[in-house]
């Protein structure tokens, strides 16, 4: 797997989780507080992967 693919996958996952959280809250349903925390973790992982240089590529 390339760094770009993993980064984009984490970005998409975090975005979908945040949108799902907002939709749950707006519809009046309660959700677990871990949902936005895990979304933030995924988005933070994206930021870290984007900061890695080319020499620090992983497989």
ABEGO torsion letter per residue (X at the ends): XBAAAAAAAAAAAAAAAAAAAAAAAAAGBBBBAAAAAAAAAAAAAAAAAAABBAAABBX
